[in-house]
Each structure stands twice: as structure tokens, then as C-alpha cells.
Amino acid sequence: MSKKVLTQDMGLNEKPTVQLKKAQLVAFILGISISASIFAEQSIESKNQQDSDFNQILMRVEGHQNQIRALKTQQDIATAKLKQSQLWANPSLSVQKTGFKSDQDQELDIEISQPLDIFGQRRSRKNLAKVELSQVDLNQKVYKAETLLAVKYLWSQVLVLQEELKISKNQLADSQANVDATRLRYRAGSVSRLDLDRILVTHIENQRRTQEMELSLTTVKRQLANLWGAAELDRDLSVSRAQLWPSDTSAFVQQALNENLLAQSIQLQKVKQQANLKYLKAQARPNPNVLFGVTNSKQADLNNTESQIRLGVEIPLNIFDRQQYGMQIAQAKQDLLDQQQQYYQQQNKTQLDTLLLELKGLKLQYDLINEQQIPLSESVHQKTLLGFKVGKYSITDVHQASIQLQEQRLNKIQTLKQAWQKSLQAESLTLGVDSNTIMSPDALMKINQNLWQFTNDLSPVVGE
């Protein structure tokens, strides 16, 4: 009986234990799910915040640049040239009189001459003006793309310098820990004054480098704020660890390949040369002039006056100037544009493939440094410093661990800088924009100067 009771008691005790374990397991899984959900929401919120920062900055810059009104001026000029190209040629009025005395025969000739457009000069001129209007529209797209990349460059510089300053401060904290530990060992008499001075020299250098990073970050922030006319950027840009890398380059390239502005510009230049060639051919053909006149004749010995209406046609003889050399120049330019387009399509693909391959390789290096080397070196440094405090390791071991950690941190920043450079080069190449112009602190100034120069170079007459 006692065994049975005991068995029953044991069964009664085991059941709640199993239920308790199941409840703990469910709670554990639920906790993981909630944590993952919170982490995902934080990541999405962080990415949205980063995108919001960049979009807000871009809107500020575009709003500030719109005050220049150079693009609006180009649009107005091109529209006026299109209207000008549709106008008919002006007629000519000729008045001639012979005989001014009363005893002389007198004759008065009044003639109006109107050029006719039989061979389509006006139509060809209109088509050429439409091409120039399309060129202005393309210039606006190029300007917007250049502005976006110029803003993105300085924005990425701020992100990288923020990370570099953070790393520099971590390195400064590590060197401060080295100084504190070495000073304790020096007071205990286990290390020399020279060892302490060496550690202090390294620490002072880390202080200088941190100050240098702070100055660089402040400068780049000011350069970014200057793009929309502000004096300085009043806060840091928000960015997560995962978003510090330019991860959207491949997607950007694939999306922008169909809207390559340089390819569109070359194609538009070809269309312009074709329209110009047709215009020159129309000019080479002799358009006649219609003449309409009235002649009033009065003889000196008679009081009556005779009037005659004259109607004629004047046909220019295009014997010497048939625009033959102008058409030859236009054809040569068109052939060159064909070669340029073919060359660009080949080179563009190979260069893009190379840049994306480099970017992929840099990402592998960055992940290796960031996820393995730096955490391991930080652990080695902490263990070495702890061993040094208890007399297990020498000052040389601590110094070597610090140098190794610093080199890997600097390699991380250098890899990050190279990645942003390759990313911007790929995006610039895809859009047909000069990357050297984009990746400079005064990029917008150069872009605006080119815009103003193009606006001033717009000829007032179509075909000139």
C-alpha cells in the first residue's frame, strides 16, 4: 500500500513539473519573438529615420537651389526660341521715284517682296528648336541628379566621420585605461618612468586624433549645411550599424540604367545633328520671293497718270553657297556621336561590373573586420590589460594589443570610405555624371557654374 501511495504521490508531483517546464519554454519562445519583433521595429524605425534625414536635407538643398532660377531661365529661352522658329520671314517694301521736277517725266514704283517657304525651312527650324527644348529638359534632370549625388556625398562623409569619431573616442578610452594601469604599476615600482612616458605619448596622440576627427566632422557638417544656406548642422545624423554601409548601390544601379542621362544626352545630340542637317538642306534649296508692285507714271506734257500692277517671282541662284560644307560638318558630328554611343555602352558596362565587384569584395572585408577581428582584438586587449595589472604581462604586450586594435579599427573606417567612394562612382557612372565633380566639397558651386555657363551660351537664334 505504501508503495502505491508513494507512486501516486510521485505522479502527482511530476505532472506540475512538466507543465511548468512547458510554460517556461513557451514564455522563452514568446520572449524571443517579442525581442525579434522589437528589434525589427527598431531597425525599420532607424532606417526610416535615416531616409527621412536624407530626404529632408535633399528637399532643403533643392529648395535653396531653386532660388537661382537658372533652370527656369533656360526653359524660358528655349520656349521663346521655339516660338521664334515658327515665325514667317518678314516682307520687304521697296519705294522708288524718278523725276522730281514738274517739267520732267515722273515715275513712282512701290513693291512688296515676300519670301516663300516651299522647301520647309520653317518646319526644319521648328524641329531643331524642339530638340533644343528637349535638351533643356534633360539638363534639368542632369542637374537634379548631380545635386542628389553631391548631397549624398557630403551626407555619407558625415556618417563616416561620425563613426570614425566614435571609434577614436573608444580608442582614447582604451589608451586612458592603459595609462591608468601603467601609472599604478609605476607607483608600485614594477615599471619604469620611460614605460609610463611611452604610454602617455600614445595617449596624447589619441587625444590629438580625436580632436582632429571632431574638427573634420564639424567642417563637413558645415559644408553640408551650407548647401541650403545654413551656417551649421545642429545635430548628428541618425544611422544604425547595418545602414552605415552603402547597401542600396546595386538596386540603384539597376533602376538607373534605364534612365542613363549620358546615354540620353548622346542620343539627343544625334537627333539634334539630324535636325540640323535637315535644316541645312532646306537652306541650300532656293526659296523664291514673290514680288508685288504698283508703278505710277506721269508724263510732263500730259496731266493724266497711268498705273500698272506688277507681279513677279525672284529666285536666288544657289551656285556657290549650297551649305555643302555645313552639311559635311553636321554629318561628321553625327558619325562621331554614333561611335561615341557605341564606345560608351561598352565601357559603361565593364566599368560598372568592376565597381560592383570591388564593392562586393569590400563588403566581405568589412564584415570580417567588424564582426570578427575587432571584437576579438577588443577581447585580447581587455585580457592583456587585466593581466598587466596583476603583473602577468609586460607593458610591451599591452602596447602591442592596443596598436593591433587601433589598426583594425582604422582598417574598418578605411574600408568604409572606399565603399562609399566606389558606390558613388558607380551611381555617377550609371547616371552619366562626372564623379570627380560630385565628390568635392564645392560640388554644387561647380555644378551651378556649369549651369550658368550653359545658360549664357544659349544662342538667340535657332541653328546658330
C-alpha positions in Angstrom: 0.0 0.0 0.0 2.8 2.4 0.9 4.5 1.8 -2.4 1.2 2.6 -4.3 0.7 5.7 -2.4 4.2 6.7 -3.0 3.9 6.1 -6.7 0.8 8.1 -6.8 2.4 11.0 -5.0 5.3 10.9 -7.3 3.0 11.0 -10.3 1.1 13.9 -8.8 4.4 15.8 -8.3 5.8 15.1 -11.8 2.8 16.5 -13.7 3.0 20.1 -12.5 6.7 20.0 -13.1 6.3 19.1 -16.8 3.6 21.7 -17.1 5.9 24.2 -15.5 8.7 23.4 -18.0 6.3 23.7 -20.9 5.1 27.1 -19.6 8.7 28.3 -19.2 9.5 27.1 -22.8 6.5 28.9 -24.2 7.4 32.1 -22.3 11.0 31.8 -23.5 9.9 31.4 -27.2 7.4 34.3 -26.7 10.1 36.4 -25.3 12.4 35.7 -28.2 9.6 36.5 -30.7 8.8 39.8 -28.9 12.5 40.7 -28.8 12.9 40.0 -32.5 9.7 42.0 -33.2 11.0 44.9 -31.2 14.4 44.7 -32.9 12.8 44.6 -36.4 10.6 47.6 -35.5 13.7 49.4 -34.2 15.6 48.6 -37.4 12.7 49.7 -39.6 12.3 52.9 -37.5 16.0 53.6 -37.7 16.1 53.1 -41.5 13.0 55.3 -41.8 14.7 57.9 -39.7 17.8 57.8 -41.8 15.9 58.0 -45.0 13.9 60.9 -43.5 17.1 62.7 -42.6 18.5 62.4 -46.1 15.2 63.3 -47.8 14.7 66.3 -45.6 18.2 67.5 -46.4 17.7 67.0 -50.1 14.5 68.9 -50.0 16.2 71.8 -48.3 19.0 71.9 -50.8 16.7 71.7 -53.8 14.5 74.4 -52.4 17.6 76.6 -51.9 18.9 75.9 -55.4 15.6 76.8 -56.9 16.2 80.4 -55.9 18.9 80.6 -58.6 16.2 80.3 -61.3 18.8 79.4 -64.0 16.8 76.3 -64.9 13.7 78.5 -65.3 15.7 80.9 -67.4 16.8 78.1 -69.7 13.2 76.9 -70.1 12.1 80.4 -70.9 14.8 80.9 -73.5 14.1 77.5 -75.2 10.4 78.2 -75.3 11.0 81.7 -76.8 13.3 80.1 -79.4 10.6 77.6 -80.3 8.1 80.4 -80.8 10.6 82.4 -82.8 11.3 79.5 -85.1 7.6 79.3 -86.1 7.5 82.9 -87.4 7.3 83.7 -91.1 10.1 85.7 -92.8 9.4 89.4 -92.9 8.3 91.0 -96.2 10.3 93.8 -97.8 8.9 97.1 -99.0 10.6 99.0 -101.8 9.7 102.6 -102.9 11.4 104.2 -105.9 10.7 107.6 -107.5 12.2 109.2 -110.6 11.7 112.7 -111.8 11.1 115.4 -109.2 10.5 118.5 -111.3 7.2 119.4 -112.9 8.7 119.6 -116.4 10.1 116.0 -116.1 8.5 112.7 -116.6 7.8 111.1 -113.2 7.5 107.5 -112.1 6.7 106.0 -108.7 7.4 102.3 -108.0 6.0 100.7 -104.9 6.9 97.0 -104.5 6.4 94.4 -101.7 8.6 91.2 -101.7 7.6 88.2 -99.6 9.9 85.1 -99.3 8.1 81.8 -99.6 8.9 78.7 -97.7 8.5 75.9 -100.2 11.2 73.5 -99.1 10.3 73.5 -95.3 12.9 75.8 -93.8 10.4 77.0 -91.1 9.4 73.4 -90.3 13.1 72.3 -90.1 13.9 75.3 -87.8 10.9 74.4 -85.6 12.1 70.8 -85.3 15.5 72.0 -84.3 14.1 74.3 -81.7 12.0 71.4 -80.2 15.3 69.4 -79.9 16.9 72.2 -78.0 13.8 72.4 -75.7 14.3 68.7 -75.0 17.9 69.4 -74.3 16.9 71.9 -71.6 14.6 69.3 -70.1 17.4 66.8 -70.0 19.7 69.4 -68.4 17.2 69.8 -65.6 17.3 66.0 -65.0 21.1 66.1 -65.0 21.2 69.0 -62.6 18.8 67.2 -60.3 20.9 64.0 -60.4 24.1 65.9 -59.8 22.5 67.7 -56.9 21.3 64.5 -55.4 24.8 62.8 -55.6 26.5 65.9 -54.3 24.2 65.9 -51.2 24.7 62.2 -50.8 28.5 62.5 -50.9 28.6 65.1 -48.1 25.9 63.2 -46.2 27.9 60.0 -46.4 31.0 61.9 -45.2 29.2 63.0 -42.1 28.1 59.4 -41.4 31.6 58.0 -41.9 33.2 60.8 -39.7 30.6 60.2 -37.0 31.7 56.6 -36.9 35.3 57.5 -37.1 34.9 59.9 -34.2 33.1 57.2 -32.2 36.0 54.8 -32.8 38.6 57.4 -32.0 36.8 58.0 -28.6 36.8 54.3 -27.9 40.5 54.2 -28.7 41.0 57.2 -26.4 39.2 55.4 -23.6 41.3 52.3 -24.1 44.5 54.3 -24.0 43.3 56.1 -20.9 42.8 52.6 -19.3 46.4 51.8 -20.4 47.7 55.0 -18.8 45.8 54.3 -15.5 47.1 50.7 -15.3 50.7 51.8 -16.2 50.6 54.5 -13.6 49.6 52.1 -10.9 52.4 49.7 -11.9 54.8 52.6 -11.9 53.8 53.7 -8.4 54.3 50.1 -7.4 57.8 50.2 -8.9 57.3 47.4 -11.3 57.7 49.5 -14.5 60.0 52.4 -15.3 59.2 56.0 -15.9 60.1 55.6 -19.5 57.4 53.0 -20.0 54.9 55.4 -18.5 56.0 58.2 -20.8 55.7 56.0 -23.8 52.1 55.1 -22.9 51.4 58.8 -22.3 52.8 59.8 -25.7 50.4 57.3 -27.3 47.5 58.6 -25.2 48.3 62.2 -26.2 48.4 61.2 -29.8 44.9 59.6 -29.4 43.7 62.9 -27.9 45.1 64.8 -30.9 43.5 62.4 -33.3 40.1 62.7 -31.5 40.3 66.5 -31.7 41.2 66.2 -35.4 38.2 64.0 -36.0 35.9 66.4 -34.2 37.2 69.3 -36.3 36.8 67.3 -39.5 33.2 66.3 -38.5 32.3 69.9 -37.7 33.8 71.1 -41.0 31.8 68.5 -43.1 28.6 69.3 -41.1 29.1 72.9 -42.0 29.7 72.1 -45.7 26.5 70.0 -45.7 24.5 72.8 -44.0 25.9 75.3 -46.4 24.2 73.5 -49.3 20.9 75.0 -48.2 22.3 78.3 -46.9 22.6 77.4 -43.2 25.6 78.1 -41.1 25.9 74.7 -39.5 24.2 71.3 -38.9 22.8 71.5 -35.4 22.6 67.7 -34.7 24.2 64.4 -35.6 22.7 62.2 -38.4 20.9 59.1 -37.2 22.2 55.8 -38.6 22.2 52.2 -37.4 25.2 49.9 -37.6 23.8 48.0 -40.5 22.9 51.1 -42.5 26.3 52.6 -42.3 27.3 50.5 -45.3 26.1 51.7 -48.8 23.9 48.7 -49.3 21.5 50.0 -51.9 24.0 50.6 -54.7 23.1 47.6 -56.8 19.4 48.4 -56.6 20.1 52.0 -57.5 22.3 51.0 -60.5 19.7 48.6 -61.8 17.0 51.2 -61.5 19.0 54.0 -63.1 20.4 52.0 -66.0 17.2 52.6 -67.9 17.4 56.3 -67.2 21.1 56.8 -68.0 21.3 60.6 -68.6 24.6 60.5 -70.5 23.2 57.9 -73.0 20.1 60.1 -73.3 22.3 63.1 -73.9 24.2 61.4 -76.7 21.0 60.2 -78.3 19.6 63.7 -78.1 22.7 65.1 -79.7 22.3 62.7 -82.6 18.7 63.8 -83.0 19.9 67.4 -82.9 22.5 66.8 -85.6 19.9 65.1 -87.8 17.5 68.1 -87.4 20.4 70.5 -88.1 21.3 68.5 -91.2 17.7 68.7 -92.5 17.7 72.5 -91.7 20.9 73.0 -93.7 19.5 71.0 -96.6 16.4 73.2 -96.6 18.6 76.3 -96.6 20.5 75.0 -99.5 17.4 75.0 -101.7 16.4 78.2 -103.5 13.2 79.5 -101.9 11.6 82.1 -104.3 10.4 85.6 -103.4 7.0 86.8 -104.6 7.1 90.4 -105.9 4.0 92.6 -106.0 4.2 96.2 -107.0 2.4 99.2 -108.5 4.0 101.7 -110.9 2.5 105.2 -111.4 3.8 107.0 -114.5 3.1 110.7 -115.3 4.4 112.4 -118.4 5.5 116.1 -118.3 3.4 117.3 -121.2 0.3 115.4 -120.0 -1.8 115.7 -116.9 -3.1 112.1 -116.8 -1.4 109.4 -114.7 -1.1 105.8 -115.7 -0.9 103.0 -113.1 0.4 99.5 -113.7 0.4 96.5 -111.4 3.4 94.3 -111.4 3.7 90.7 -110.2 6.8 88.6 -110.3 9.0 86.0 -108.8 12.6 86.2 -107.7 14.6 83.0 -107.5 18.0 83.1 -105.8 20.7 81.1 -107.6 22.4 78.8 -105.2 25.5 78.3 -107.3 28.4 78.9 -104.9 27.0 78.6 -101.3 24.8 75.5 -101.1 25.6 74.8 -97.4 27.7 71.9 -98.6 30.4 72.3 -96.0 27.9 73.0 -93.2 26.2 69.7 -94.1 29.6 68.0 -94.2 30.4 69.2 -90.6 26.9 68.1 -89.4 27.4 64.7 -90.9 30.9 64.3 -89.3 29.5 65.2 -85.9 26.7 62.7 -86.3 29.2 59.9 -87.2 31.3 60.8 -84.2 28.2 60.6 -81.9 27.5 57.1 -83.3 31.0 56.0 -82.4 30.8 57.7 -79.0 27.5 56.0 -78.2 28.8 52.6 -79.1 32.0 53.1 -77.1 30.2 54.4 -74.1 27.8 51.4 -74.0 30.7 49.0 -73.9 32.9 50.9 -71.4 29.9 51.7 -69.2 29.1 48.1 -68.6 32.6 46.9 -67.9 33.3 49.7 -65.5 30.1 49.2 -63.7 30.8 45.5 -63.3 34.2 46.2 -62.0 33.0 48.8 -59.4 30.2 46.4 -58.2 32.7 43.6 -57.9 35.0 45.8 -55.9 32.1 46.9 -53.7 31.2 43.3 -53.0 34.8 42.4 -52.1 35.0 45.4 -49.7 31.8 44.2 -48.0 33.3 40.8 -47.3 36.4 42.6 -45.8 34.2 45.0 -43.8 32.2 42.2 -42.3 35.3 40.2 -41.4 36.9 43.2 -39.7 33.7 44.4 -38.0 32.3 41.1 -36.8 35.4 39.0 -36.1 38.7 40.9 -35.9 37.6 43.9 -33.9 35.6 42.0 -31.2 38.5 39.5 -30.9 41.1 42.3 -30.6 39.0 44.1 -28.0 38.8 40.9 -26.0 42.6 40.4 -26.4 43.2 44.0 -25.3 41.0 43.7 -22.2 42.6 40.4 -21.2 46.1 41.7 -21.8 45.4 44.9 -19.7 43.9 42.8 -16.9 46.9 40.5 -16.9 49.2 43.5 -17.0 47.5 44.9 -13.9 48.3 41.7 -11.9 51.8 41.5 -13.3 51.3 38.7 -15.7 52.0 40.6 -18.9 54.5 43.4 -19.8 53.9 46.9 -21.0 55.0 45.8 -24.4 52.2 43.3 -24.6 49.7 46.0 -23.7 51.1 48.4 -26.3 51.1 45.7 -29.0 47.4 44.8 -28.2 46.5 48.5 -28.4 48.2 49.0 -31.7 46.6 45.9 -33.2 43.2 47.1 -32.1 43.7 50.6 -33.4 44.9 49.3 -36.8 41.9 47.1 -37.2 39.6 50.0 -36.3 41.3 52.2 -38.8 41.0 49.5 -41.4 37.3 49.4 -40.8 37.0 53.1 -41.4 39.2 53.0 -44.5 37.2 50.1 -45.9 34.0 52.1 -45.3 35.4 55.2 -47.0 36.4 53.1 -50.0 33.0 51.5 -50.2 31.2 54.9 -50.3 33.7 56.1 -52.9 33.0 53.1 -55.1 29.3 53.3 -54.5 29.2 57.0 -55.6 31.4 56.3 -58.6 29.0 53.5 -59.7 25.9 55.7 -59.2 27.6 58.6 -61.0 28.6 56.3 -63.9 25.1 54.9 -64.2 23.6 58.4 -64.4 26.3 59.7 -66.7 27.6 62.3 -64.2 31.2 63.1 -63.5 32.1 61.6 -60.2 35.1 64.0 -59.7 32.8 66.9 -59.7 30.4 65.2 -57.3 32.9 64.1 -54.7 34.3 67.6 -53.8 33.2 70.0 -51.0 32.3 72.7 -53.5 30.5 70.3 -55.9 27.3 72.4 -56.0 29.3 75.6 -56.8 30.9 73.8 -59.8 27.5 72.4 -60.9 25.9 75.9 -60.7 28.8 77.4 -62.7 28.4 74.9 -65.5 24.7 75.6 -65.4 25.2 79.4 -65.7 27.7 79.0 -68.4 25.4 76.8 -70.5 22.6 79.3 -70.0 24.8 82.2 -71.2 25.9 80.1 -74.2 22.4 79.6 -75.5 22.2 81.3 -78.9 19.3 83.6 -79.5 18.7 82.2 -83.0 17.9 78.5 -83.8 20.6 76.9 -85.8 23.4 79.2 -84.8 
